[in-house]
Amino acid sequence: MEKAIIVDEMKWLNKAKEFDRVYLGNEFCQYRIPAKAYLKNMISSAGAIPFSLITPIVTSYGLKKLLPIFDFLKEQFAHCEIIVNDFGVLGLLSEKYKGFKIIIGRLLSPFTFSQANSILQKFGLGSFLKQYKIKRVEIDIDNLNIIKDRSIDADLSLYYPYALLSTTRLCKIGLPGPAKKGFCFRCKKECVGKTFEIENPQIGGKIILKGNTYFLRRETPLRIRDGIISRIIFQPILDSDEQKICLYKK
């Protein structure tokens, strides 16, 4: 089984040596998409470790940030893996960047498997995967049930040890800045180096807030030994030099 780690900051790259693959980028926030120069440095620092680019849900702002990155990768790493969590990004890659290996990320996979998805109702899951040449689909540790009793012609990846609880475009850590007209959100990356723990007895555990996303820690299920998962992705949340802020809710 292949083991990967998500790295969105240079400081995590020293841990990548313990893994078979490194995911570069940010999974949830378009404001944390790395600049092309920063990504180039991360790829160089990763050395011989195979890398994949992970991308978040985006608006037109995020798409514009991704374009120079895709252009660079197309020129230097034409067949690298790109993890997609947005249908707009999926469409862009399929139209203009056909050489990449597209992987459906865990934010998109519940919609990919959903029978309520209009695309699947029209074409079917197999045709959808074939149309976009998708050979791998990734799932959250709490979403193992979505692959139950389904025949999937794709490899499967599992994220651990944090289950995705919720994510939002409105970051709870950053604050909206002043604007001349209407509401304006100016990200200053206040989330970097901070992790919040929210204790809620009704849930029976600590909710972890990292940037714009909430998580719950889970144990890696024994089911991954059944052979249905070929890659597991470690998601580091808290490093020793980060500021952990504990919040308690009665």
C-alpha positions in Angstrom: 0.0 0.0 0.0 1.3 3.4 -1.0 1.6 6.0 1.8 1.4 9.8 1.1 1.4 13.0 3.1 -0.2 16.4 2.5 2.3 19.3 2.6 1.1 22.9 2.2 4.1 24.5 3.9 7.8 24.0 3.4 8.3 23.0 7.1 6.4 19.7 6.5 8.8 18.5 3.8 11.2 17.0 6.3 8.4 14.5 7.2 7.9 13.5 3.5 11.0 11.4 3.5 9.0 8.8 5.6 6.4 8.5 2.8 6.2 7.2 -0.8 4.5 10.3 -2.2 3.9 13.9 -1.2 0.8 16.0 -1.9 1.7 19.6 -2.5 -0.8 22.4 -2.1 -3.9 23.1 0.0 -7.0 20.9 0.0 -9.6 23.4 1.3 -8.7 27.0 0.8 -8.2 28.9 -2.5 -6.3 31.6 -0.6 -3.7 29.0 0.4 -3.0 27.8 -3.2 0.8 28.2 -3.4 2.3 30.7 -5.8 4.1 29.1 -8.7 7.6 30.1 -7.4 6.8 28.6 -4.0 5.5 25.4 -5.6 8.7 25.1 -7.7 10.7 25.3 -4.5 8.6 22.7 -2.8 9.0 20.3 -5.8 12.8 20.9 -5.8 13.0 20.3 -2.0 11.0 17.1 -2.3 13.8 15.7 -4.4 13.1 12.2 -5.7 9.9 11.8 -3.8 7.0 11.6 -6.3 4.6 14.5 -5.9 0.9 15.2 -6.6 -0.8 18.7 -6.7 -3.9 18.9 -4.5 -6.4 21.6 -5.3 -9.4 23.0 -3.3 -12.9 24.2 -4.1 -12.4 27.5 -6.1 -14.2 30.5 -7.4 -12.9 32.5 -10.4 -10.2 33.9 -8.1 -8.9 30.4 -7.4 -9.0 29.4 -11.0 -6.8 32.4 -12.0 -4.3 31.3 -9.3 -4.2 27.8 -10.7 -3.7 28.7 -14.3 0.0 29.6 -14.1 0.6 26.5 -11.9 -1.0 24.3 -14.5 1.0 25.9 -17.3 4.2 25.3 -15.4 3.3 21.7 -14.6 2.3 21.1 -18.2 5.7 22.2 -19.4 7.8 20.5 -16.7 5.7 17.6 -15.4 3.2 16.9 -18.1 1.9 13.7 -16.6 1.8 14.5 -12.9 -1.2 13.7 -10.7 -3.7 16.5 -9.8 -6.2 16.0 -7.1 -9.4 17.8 -8.0 -12.1 18.9 -5.6 -14.1 21.2 -7.9 -16.1 20.5 -11.0 -14.9 23.7 -12.5 -11.3 22.7 -12.1 -12.2 19.2 -13.5 -13.7 20.9 -16.6 -10.7 23.1 -17.1 -8.2 20.3 -16.9 -10.2 18.1 -19.3 -10.4 20.9 -21.9 -6.9 22.5 -21.7 -4.6 20.2 -19.8 -5.3 16.7 -21.1 -2.0 15.1 -20.1 -2.4 15.2 -16.4 -3.6 12.3 -14.3 -6.8 13.5 -12.7 -7.8 12.2 -9.3 -11.2 12.9 -7.7 -10.6 14.3 -4.3 -12.5 13.6 -1.1 -14.5 16.8 -1.3 -15.8 15.8 -4.7 -16.1 12.0 -4.3 -19.4 12.0 -2.4 -21.0 13.8 -5.4 -19.2 11.5 -7.8 -20.8 8.4 -6.2 -24.2 10.0 -5.5 -27.1 8.6 -7.5 -28.6 12.1 -7.3 -25.8 13.5 -9.4 -27.4 14.5 -12.7 -24.2 13.6 -14.6 -24.3 10.0 -13.3 -28.0 9.7 -13.9 -27.3 10.5 -17.6 -24.1 8.7 -18.2 -23.4 6.4 -15.3 -20.4 6.2 -13.0 -18.3 4.1 -15.3 -18.8 6.5 -18.2 -18.0 9.5 -16.0 -14.7 8.0 -14.9 -13.9 7.0 -18.5 -14.8 10.4 -20.0 -12.3 12.2 -17.7 -9.8 9.3 -17.7 -10.0 9.1 -13.9 -8.0 6.1 -12.5 -8.2 7.1 -8.8 -10.9 8.3 -6.4 -10.2 9.5 -2.9 -12.5 9.2 0.1 -12.7 10.5 3.6 -12.3 8.1 6.5 -15.9 8.7 7.4 -17.1 8.0 3.9 -16.1 4.3 3.4 -19.8 3.5 3.1 -20.1 5.3 -0.2 -18.2 2.6 -1.9 -20.1 -0.3 -0.4 -21.7 -2.6 -2.9 -20.4 -0.5 -5.8 -18.2 -1.7 -8.6 -15.6 1.0 -9.2 -13.1 0.7 -12.0 -10.6 3.0 -10.2 -8.0 2.8 -7.5 -9.1 4.2 -4.1 -7.3 6.4 -1.6 -8.2 7.0 2.0 -7.4 10.1 4.2 -6.5 9.7 7.8 -6.5 10.3 10.8 -8.8 13.3 10.6 -12.3 13.0 9.2 -13.7 16.0 7.4 -16.6 17.5 9.4 -17.3 20.7 7.5 -15.6 23.3 5.4 -16.6 26.8 4.3 -15.5 29.6 2.1 -15.9 32.1 5.0 -12.9 31.4 7.2 -13.7 31.6 10.9 -10.1 32.5 11.8 -9.6 35.4 9.4 -11.8 38.5 9.7 -13.4 40.5 6.9 -11.5 43.7 6.0 -13.0 47.0 5.1 -14.1 47.7 1.6 -15.3 50.8 -0.2 -18.4 49.0 -1.5 -20.1 46.1 0.2 -18.5 43.1 1.9 -14.9 42.3 1.3 -12.8 39.3 2.6 -9.1 40.0 2.6 -7.2 36.9 3.6 -4.0 37.6 5.5 -3.4 33.9 6.2 -4.1 34.3 9.9 -4.6 30.6 10.1 -1.0 29.7 9.5 0.6 28.3 12.6 -2.7 28.0 14.5 -5.0 25.1 15.3 -8.2 25.4 17.4 -9.6 22.6 19.5 -13.3 22.9 20.4 -14.5 20.6 23.1 -18.2 19.7 22.8 -19.7 17.0 25.1 -22.5 16.4 22.6 -20.0 15.1 20.1 -17.9 13.2 22.5 -14.6 14.5 21.3 -12.7 17.5 20.2 -13.6 19.4 17.0 -10.4 20.6 15.4 -10.6 23.9 13.4 -7.8 24.4 10.9 -8.2 27.3 8.7 -11.6 27.2 7.1 -12.3 23.5 7.9 -13.5 21.4 10.9 -12.2 17.9 11.6 -12.7 15.0 14.0 -9.9 12.6 14.7 -10.6 9.0 13.9 -8.8 5.7 14.2 -7.7 4.2 10.9 -10.3 1.5 10.3 -9.2 -2.1 9.9 -11.2 -2.3 6.7 -8.3 -0.7 4.8 -6.6 -4.1 5.1 -9.3 -5.7 2.9 -7.5 -4.6 -0.3 -10.0 -2.0 -1.4 -7.6 0.9 -0.5 -4.3 1.1 -2.4 -3.1 4.5 -1.0 -3.5 6.1 2.4 -2.9 9.9 2.8 -1.7 11.2 6.1 -3.0 14.7 6.9 -0.9 16.5 9.5 -2.9 19.0 11.5 -0.7 20.1 14.4 3.0 20.5 14.5 5.1 21.1 17.6 5.8 24.7 16.7 2.2 25.6 16.0 0.0 27.5 18.4 -2.8 25.2 19.7 -5.8 27.2 21.1 -8.3 25.3 23.1 -11.9 26.4 23.2 -14.5 24.8 25.4 -18.2 24.8 24.7 -20.6 23.5 27.3 
